[in-house]
Every structure is written in structure tokens, then in C-alpha cells.
Amino acid sequence: MTGFLAELGRKLAERWFTLLVLPGLAYVLVAAAAVRLGQSDWHDRRELWDGFTALTEGDPGRQDALVVRAILLVLAAVPVSAALGVLAQALAGPVERALCGPWPRPFAGLSARRTLRRADDWAAEDAAYREHRDPERAARRNALSLIPPEHPTRLGDRLRAPAVRLRQEYGIDLATVWPRLWLLLPTPTRDALTEARTRLDTAFTLGGWAVLYLPLALYWWPAALIALVTALVSRRRATLTAEVYAELVEATVDLHLDRLHSRLAEPRPSPQQGRALTERLRRGL
């Protein structure tokens, strides 16, 4: 048991360091470069090097003071980096809504218009496919969305598609069925779903880092380029991982719904039996 807890603690520490501290340290370095260089000297590598050496060089006769300063810098950088990582994770929620929709009130009109336009395009492609039964038409329709669009982005509709398809196929409400089905899933299936969802959340967190980098552009314009690249990578990763996650959710229900149905099959315990069982357990206490 002690070995298991030690291994679990090691993995949690590695995950904490990888997901929070390392990206935070990169952000701190970029922020320091932004403050040191500014807009006018954005490409001055000598100035950047001078700033670095000012932190690492000291009086040869006062090496102890230099070591203490280095330790204090490390001790300050780690919690600051971790705090920035937590902030990026907090921004993952708004990033997910921006990438998936529906968009919040200030952009609700734009969200509705974009959704309507996507729905019209999808309906036109679907009608053309039904008329000609051309696989190319089907591919173009599915490139827009696998379901009649309900969101302003394809990513939002892709994550919504399993619920729509499973309702049509089995007549179930996925949000209601999923918690009960989850408890019956074998461990490998749950691990695969958890890993896919974690990767999707990580992609959204990367978008949170893009949001954090953007204000640094006020001091150093290359930070805007970093924010743009980070946002594009976040969107690409979210698109790919959402595809995997949605497919896994559908496959899980296809393969394991019968287990839930058999576990909840009639006859169910009556209210009288339930009350009797509750009273029996209470007496046992």
C-alpha cells in the first residue's frame, strides 16, 4: 500500500510539474523578456543577455549572496508559475465555450446568425445528397457537421453529435443515462474515455495560455505572435481530440448499453420494499 501511494504521489507531482509549472515558467520568461526589451528593442538579444547575466553574475567575494539570490528566484518562480498554470486552466472553460458555443450574451446575435448560416448550408448539401446519392455530397455535408447544426462552430456540433445520434438510435437521453452507465464500465474503457477527455481539456487549457500571452503584446509585440500560434495549436488539438472523444462515447454506449438495461430491468423494488430496506439498515446502525 505504501508503494502504491508513493507511486501515485510521484505521478501526481510529475503531472503537476508538466501541466502547471513548465508552461508557467515559459510564460514568466516571455514576460521578463517583454518587460526588459519593450517594443522599441524587441529584437535586441544583447539587452536580453545583459538582463540575464545581471541575475547570474555577482561579486566573486560574495558567492554566498549570489547563491541565496538564485535560490530565492527559484522559490519565487515555481509558485508563480503554478499559479499561472491554474489561471490558464480556469480560462479553459471560456475558451471551450468560444470554440464550441453557444456564445455568451454580447455575442448571442452573432452566434445565432452563424448557426443559422451553417444550418442552411448543411440543409442544402443534405438535400443535394438525398437527390443524387453522391458520396462526395455526403462528405461535403459531413465536413460541415454530422448533425443538423445547433452550434456556431463545427467543434460544438461534433461534441453534440453523440447525444443526437444515440437519441435517434436508442431513444435515450445521454446526459441522463451516462452517469449510470459509467459505473458499469470496465476499467480499460473508463481509462480510455478519461484520457481522451483529459487531452481535450488540455487543448482548451492551451487556449487559456493564448489568452494570457495576449496582454504581453502591449509591452512586446512578438507576444502577440506567440498567442496566435498557441491559439491555432489549441484549436487544432481540440478538433482532433474532440473527434476521438465523441467516437469513444458513441462506441461505449453501443457496446455497453445492454448491460445498463439488464441491470435496470423490471421488476424493480417497490417503494414499500425500499422503505423496509432503509429501516433495516438504520436498525443495523
C-alpha positions, 0 to 999 in steps of 0.5 A: 500500500505504501508503494502504491501511494508513493507511486501515485504521489510521484505521478501526481507531482510529475503531472503537476510539474508538466501541466502547471509549472513548465508552461508557467515558467515559459510564460514568466520568461516571455514576460521578463523578456517583454518587460526588459526589451519593450517594443522599441528593442524587441529584437535586441538579444544583447539587452536580453543577455545583459538582463540575464547575466545581471541575475547570474553574475555577482561579486566573486567575494560574495558567492554566498549572496549570489547563491541565496539570490538564485535560490530565492528566484527559484522559490519565487518562480515555481509558485508563480508559475503554478499559479499561472498554470491554474489561471490558464486552466480556469480560462479553459472553460471560456475558451471551450465555450468560444470554440464550441458555443453557444456564445455568451450574451454580447455575442448571442446575435452573432452566434445565432446568425452563424448557426443559422448560416451553417444550418442552411448550408448543411440543409442544402448539401443534405438535400443535394445528397438525398437527390443524387446519392453522391458520396462526395455530397455526403462528405461535403455535408459531413465536413460541415457537421454530422448533425443538423447544426445547433452550434456556431462552430463545427467543434460544438456540433461534433461534441453534440453529435453523440447525444443526437445520434444515440437519441435517434438510435436508442431513444435515450437521453445521454446526459441522463443515462451516462452517469449510470452507465459509467459505473458499469464500465470496465476499467480499460474503457473508463481509462480510455474515455478519461484520457481522451477527455483529459487531452481535450481539456488540455487543448482548451487549457492551451487556449487559456495560455493564448489568452494570457500571452495576449496582454504581453503584446502591449509591452512586446509585440512578438507576444502577440505572435506567440498567442496566435500560434498557441491559439491555432495549436489549441484549436487544432488539438481540440478538433482532433481530440474532440473527434476521438472523444465523441467516437469513444462515447458513441462506441461505449454506449453501443457496446455497453448499453445492454448491460445498463438495461439488464441491470435496470430491468423490471421488476424493480423494488417497490417503494414499500420494499425500499422503505423496509430496506432503509429501516433495516439498515438504520436498525443495523446502525 
